[in-house]
Amino acid sequence: MASDGALDLGDGTIDTLTDIGRTYRRAPSTAAFLETVRLRAAEHAEDDVTVTVLARDAD
């Protein structure tokens, strides 16, 4: 889940959310994904960005 501020992490279109999903799938861990989002937000976001990750372990 992400707030509308997450659109500021890209070009502002729904494609940004697709890119965020790809970023999550490529990240080695949830912590690494959140750090990537944090860095993007610090660089690009004009609004606040809220991201919630619900994940299940593969075990």
Summary of the structure (lengths in Angstrom):
residues: 59
radius of gyration: 11.2
end to end distance: 22.9
largest distance: 38.5
contacts: 136
relative contact order: 0.27
helix: 58%
strand: 3%
